[in-house]
């Protein structure tokens, strides 16, 4: 029996690598494209250590259209899961052109190659940032798309708009997964979040501060209208997130999608403040963190947490892992890096 071959772009990155593991463990053949701009090659060996199978790997910059076309013409692909993108809100505010060029061009080149080579199934790594500051919590998929607060968020909004036109013009099947804040690491501690340089996300900054790599954690703003003044986010365990990608892919491959473009929120449905995350990390790992409150950060919103009812009903997916367990795995992973 031929295994279905799935291309994962950005497959050596944080969410990508965990999804590759989940796909392999679900019986798919996986091929990875990554340009290594924000990932490390050793992750490939770590994936095979976990699953017993080394995925086929191609180092390709998706901005290079010729290389993308060549890859698709030489490989028979059954579906694409597209993670490859720059993803830091703060950095995108400072480097908007880099974000537009990388995130939009890469997407366009993959879609064009899919069209040329008759690949019909596509899963897009989107983000809850497309909602901007939503009027109501929790956020469901019917919430209006507000003006984006950052160039990163704009690239995700544009990506979804491009996909809307792509499916209607070419009869492709697409699922866009809007995730909230992925955290934690694989229970094996062989793969996890691996930012290059100064982390832009809260949890790797927490773990690096605990490890003494960073002197102090900055908590951006304590004057938000929340229960302790710090911003609220929905922190979802990365392996739960990976599992949702496998379920979404299966839905497309088995023709169970109800529309050619479907959108699902992926979050826990629980909002946690930044200080609650810090205190949870301290308590489960029996540590004290050096942190200080500083001013708000550009592009940040007050609160965002998911209504994940639709994903539960349609994908049969629910998050299973607590914030406590996520914080344990994050620290276990960090300790392997020291």
C-alpha positions as CSV (number, residue, x, y, z in Angstrom):
1,X,0.0,0.0,0.0
2,X,1.4,3.4,-0.9
3,X,1.4,5.8,2.0
4,X,0.0,9.2,1.4
5,X,2.9,11.6,1.0
6,X,2.5,14.9,2.8
7,X,4.7,18.0,2.3
8,X,5.3,20.0,5.5
9,X,6.9,23.4,4.8
10,X,8.8,24.8,7.8
11,X,8.8,21.2,9.1
12,X,11.9,21.6,11.2
13,X,10.4,24.6,13.1
14,X,8.6,24.4,16.4
15,X,5.0,23.5,15.4
16,X,6.2,21.9,12.1
17,X,8.5,19.4,13.8
18,X,5.9,18.3,16.3
19,X,3.4,17.9,13.4
20,X,5.8,15.8,11.4
21,X,6.1,13.4,14.3
22,X,2.3,13.2,14.7
23,X,2.0,12.6,10.9
24,X,4.6,9.9,10.9
25,X,3.0,8.2,13.9
26,X,-0.3,8.3,12.1
27,X,1.1,6.4,9.1
28,X,1.8,9.2,6.6
29,X,5.0,9.6,4.6
30,X,6.4,13.0,5.2
31,X,8.7,15.2,3.2
32,X,10.0,18.4,4.7
33,X,10.9,21.7,3.1
34,X,12.7,24.2,5.4
35,X,15.2,27.0,4.6
36,X,16.8,26.7,8.1
37,X,16.4,30.5,8.6
38,X,14.7,29.9,12.0
39,X,15.4,26.2,12.6
40,X,18.2,23.7,13.1
41,X,19.2,20.7,11.0
42,X,19.7,18.5,14.0
43,X,15.9,18.5,14.5
44,X,15.7,16.1,11.6
45,X,17.7,13.4,13.5
46,X,15.6,14.1,16.6
47,X,12.4,13.5,14.7
48,X,13.7,10.1,13.5
49,X,14.9,9.3,17.0
50,X,11.2,9.7,18.2
51,X,9.5,8.0,15.2
52,X,12.1,5.6,13.9
53,X,11.8,7.1,10.4
54,X,13.8,9.9,9.0
55,X,11.7,12.2,6.8
56,X,12.9,13.2,3.4
57,X,14.3,16.7,3.7
58,X,14.9,19.5,1.1
59,X,16.5,22.8,2.0
60,X,14.5,25.2,-0.2
61,X,13.7,28.9,0.3
62,X,10.1,29.2,-0.8
63,X,10.8,32.7,-2.1
64,X,12.7,30.9,-4.9
65,X,9.9,30.1,-7.3
66,X,12.0,28.0,-9.6
67,X,13.1,25.6,-6.8
68,X,9.6,25.3,-5.5
69,X,8.2,24.4,-9.0
70,X,11.1,21.9,-9.5
71,X,10.4,20.2,-6.2
72,X,6.7,19.8,-7.0
73,X,7.4,18.5,-10.5
74,X,9.8,15.8,-9.1
75,X,7.7,14.7,-6.1
76,X,4.2,13.3,-6.1
77,X,2.5,15.1,-3.1
78,X,-1.0,14.2,-1.7
79,X,-1.3,17.2,0.6
80,X,0.5,20.2,2.0
81,X,0.7,21.6,5.5
82,X,2.2,25.1,5.3
83,X,4.0,26.4,8.3
84,X,6.9,28.2,6.7
85,X,6.6,31.8,7.7
86,X,8.2,34.4,10.0
87,X,6.1,34.6,13.1
88,X,7.1,37.2,15.6
89,X,4.7,40.1,16.2
90,X,7.3,42.5,17.6
91,X,9.8,41.8,14.9
92,X,7.2,42.2,12.2
93,X,6.5,45.8,13.5
94,X,10.3,46.5,13.0
95,X,10.7,44.6,9.7
96,X,7.4,44.8,7.9
97,X,8.8,44.4,4.4
98,X,10.7,41.2,5.3
99,X,7.5,39.7,6.7
100,X,5.4,40.6,3.6
101,X,8.0,39.3,1.2
102,X,8.7,36.0,3.1
103,X,5.2,35.1,4.3
104,X,3.2,36.1,1.2
105,X,5.7,35.2,-1.6
106,X,6.3,31.7,0.0
107,X,2.6,31.0,0.1
108,X,2.0,32.2,-3.5
109,X,4.8,30.0,-4.8
110,X,3.5,26.9,-3.0
111,X,-0.1,27.5,-4.3
112,X,1.1,28.1,-7.8
113,X,3.1,24.8,-7.7
114,X,0.1,23.0,-6.3
115,X,-2.1,24.3,-9.2
116,X,0.5,23.3,-11.8
117,X,0.9,19.8,-10.3
118,X,-2.7,19.0,-9.4
119,X,-2.2,18.9,-5.6
120,X,-5.6,19.4,-4.1
121,X,-5.3,19.5,-0.3
122,X,-3.8,22.3,1.7
123,X,-3.7,23.2,5.4
124,X,-2.7,26.8,6.3
125,X,-1.0,27.7,9.5
126,X,-3.0,30.8,10.5
127,X,-3.3,32.7,13.8
128,X,-5.7,34.2,16.2
129,X,-4.0,37.5,15.5
130,X,-6.3,37.7,12.4
131,X,-9.1,38.8,14.8
132,X,-7.3,41.8,16.2
133,X,-8.7,42.8,19.5
134,X,-12.0,40.9,19.4
135,X,-15.1,42.4,20.9
136,X,-16.2,39.3,22.7
137,X,-14.4,36.5,24.6
138,X,-14.1,33.6,23.9
139,X,-13.5,34.2,20.2
140,X,-15.3,32.0,17.7
141,X,-14.8,31.6,14.0
142,X,-17.7,34.0,13.2
143,X,-15.9,36.9,15.0
144,X,-15.3,39.8,12.6
145,X,-11.8,40.2,11.2
146,X,-10.6,43.5,12.6
147,X,-7.8,45.7,11.4
148,X,-4.6,43.8,12.1
149,X,-2.4,45.0,14.9
150,X,0.9,44.0,13.3
151,X,2.4,43.2,9.9
152,X,2.6,39.5,11.0
153,X,-1.1,39.5,11.6
154,X,-1.7,41.2,8.2
155,X,0.3,38.4,6.5
156,X,-2.1,35.8,8.0
157,X,-5.2,37.9,7.0
158,X,-3.8,38.3,3.5
159,X,-3.0,34.6,3.4
160,X,-6.6,33.6,4.2
161,X,-7.9,36.1,1.6
162,X,-5.6,34.6,-1.1
163,X,-6.8,31.1,-0.1
164,X,-10.4,32.2,-0.5
165,X,-9.8,33.1,-4.1
166,X,-7.5,30.1,-4.7
167,X,-10.2,27.6,-3.7
168,X,-13.0,29.3,-5.7
169,X,-10.8,29.6,-8.9
170,X,-9.3,26.1,-8.8
171,X,-11.6,23.9,-6.8
172,X,-8.9,23.1,-4.2
173,X,-9.7,22.0,-0.6
174,X,-8.2,24.1,2.2
175,X,-8.4,24.2,5.9
176,X,-7.1,27.3,7.7
177,X,-6.2,26.6,11.4
178,X,-6.2,29.7,13.5
179,X,-4.1,28.9,16.6
180,X,-3.7,30.7,19.7
181,X,-0.4,30.5,21.7
182,X,1.5,27.2,21.3
183,X,3.6,26.2,24.3
184,X,5.5,23.2,25.7
185,X,7.7,20.5,24.1
186,X,7.5,16.9,23.1
187,X,7.4,14.6,26.2
188,X,10.6,13.0,25.0
189,X,12.3,16.4,25.3
190,X,14.0,15.7,22.0
191,X,12.2,18.5,20.1
192,X,10.7,21.8,21.3
193,X,10.7,25.6,20.7
194,X,14.1,26.7,19.6
195,X,14.2,30.4,18.9
196,X,17.3,31.8,17.3
197,X,18.6,34.8,19.2
198,X,16.4,36.6,21.7
199,X,13.0,34.8,22.0
200,X,9.9,36.7,20.9
201,X,7.5,34.4,22.7
202,X,6.8,34.3,26.4
203,X,7.6,30.7,27.3
204,X,11.1,30.3,25.8
205,X,11.9,33.6,27.4
206,X,10.7,32.2,30.7
207,X,12.7,29.0,30.3
208,X,15.9,30.8,29.2
209,X,15.5,33.2,32.2
210,X,15.2,30.1,34.5
211,X,18.3,28.6,32.9
212,X,20.3,31.8,33.4
213,X,20.7,32.5,29.7
214,X,18.6,35.7,30.1
215,X,19.2,37.8,33.1
216,X,15.6,38.9,33.5
217,X,12.1,38.3,32.0
218,X,10.3,41.4,30.9
219,X,6.5,41.4,31.5
220,X,5.1,43.8,29.0
221,X,2.5,46.0,30.8
222,X,0.6,45.5,34.0
223,X,-2.1,48.1,33.3
224,X,-4.4,46.0,31.0
225,X,-8.0,45.7,32.2
226,X,-7.5,42.1,33.3
227,X,-7.5,40.3,36.7
228,X,-3.9,41.1,37.4
229,X,-3.2,43.8,34.8
230,X,-1.2,41.6,32.5
231,X,-2.3,40.5,29.0
232,X,-4.4,37.3,28.6
233,X,-3.7,34.6,26.1
234,X,-4.8,31.0,25.4
235,X,-1.8,28.7,25.8
236,X,-2.2,25.5,23.8
237,X,0.1,22.5,24.2
238,X,2.1,22.0,21.0
239,X,1.4,18.2,20.7
240,X,-2.3,18.9,21.0
241,X,-1.9,21.4,18.2
242,X,0.0,18.8,16.1
243,X,-2.8,16.3,16.6
244,X,-5.3,18.8,15.2
245,X,-3.3,19.1,12.0
246,X,-3.4,15.4,11.5
247,X,-7.2,15.4,12.0
248,X,-7.7,18.3,9.6
249,X,-5.6,16.6,7.0
250,X,-7.6,13.4,7.3
251,X,-10.8,15.4,6.9
252,X,-9.6,16.7,3.6
253,X,-8.1,13.4,2.3
254,X,-11.3,11.5,3.2
255,X,-13.5,14.3,1.5
256,X,-15.3,15.0,4.8
257,X,-14.9,18.8,4.5
258,X,-18.2,20.6,4.1
259,X,-16.8,23.6,2.2
260,X,-13.7,24.0,0.0
261,X,-12.3,26.5,2.6
262,X,-12.9,25.7,6.2
263,X,-11.6,27.6,9.2
264,X,-11.1,26.3,12.8
265,X,-9.8,27.9,16.0
266,X,-7.3,25.9,17.9
267,X,-7.0,26.8,21.6
268,X,-7.9,25.5,25.0
269,X,-10.8,27.9,25.6
270,X,-9.0,29.1,28.8
271,X,-7.4,32.5,29.0
272,X,-4.3,32.8,31.3
273,X,-2.6,36.0,32.2
274,X,1.2,36.4,31.7
275,X,1.7,36.4,35.4
276,X,-0.4,33.3,35.8
277,X,1.9,31.5,33.3
278,X,5.0,32.8,35.1
279,X,3.6,31.6,38.5
280,X,2.5,28.2,37.0
281,X,6.0,27.7,35.6
282,X,7.5,28.5,39.0
283,X,5.2,26.3,40.9
284,X,5.4,23.1,38.8
285,X,9.2,23.3,38.4
286,X,9.9,24.6,41.9
287,X,11.8,27.6,40.7
288,X,11.9,31.3,41.2
289,X,12.0,33.6,38.1
290,X,13.7,37.0,37.9
291,X,11.1,39.2,36.2
292,X,10.1,42.8,36.1
293,X,7.2,44.8,34.7
294,X,8.0,47.0,31.8
295,X,5.8,49.1,29.4
296,X,3.4,47.6,26.9
297,X,4.8,46.2,23.7
298,X,3.7,47.5,20.2
299,X,1.2,45.3,18.4
300,X,0.0,43.5,21.6
301,X,-3.7,43.2,22.4
302,X,-5.4,42.9,25.8
303,X,-6.8,39.4,25.6
304,X,-7.5,36.6,23.3
305,X,-8.8,33.1,24.0
306,X,-10.6,30.6,21.8
307,X,-14.0,29.1,21.5
308,X,-13.0,25.7,20.2
309,X,-16.5,24.2,19.9
310,X,-16.3,24.0,16.1
311,X,-13.0,22.1,16.1
312,X,-14.4,19.7,18.7
313,X,-17.6,19.1,16.7
314,X,-16.2,18.9,13.1
315,X,-12.6,17.6,13.6
316,X,-13.3,15.5,16.7
317,X,-10.4,17.4,18.3
318,X,-10.1,18.6,21.9
319,X,-6.9,19.7,23.7
320,X,-5.9,17.2,26.4
321,X,-2.9,18.8,28.1
322,X,-3.0,21.3,31.0
323,X,-0.9,24.4,31.3
324,X,0.9,22.8,34.2
325,X,2.0,19.9,32.1
326,X,3.0,22.2,29.2
327,X,5.2,24.2,31.6
328,X,6.8,21.0,32.8
329,X,7.7,19.8,29.3
330,X,9.0,23.3,28.4
331,X,11.5,23.3,31.3
332,X,12.5,19.6,30.6
333,X,13.3,20.6,27.0
334,X,15.2,23.7,28.0
335,X,17.4,21.7,30.4
336,X,18.5,19.4,27.5
337,X,19.7,22.5,25.7
338,X,21.9,23.9,28.5
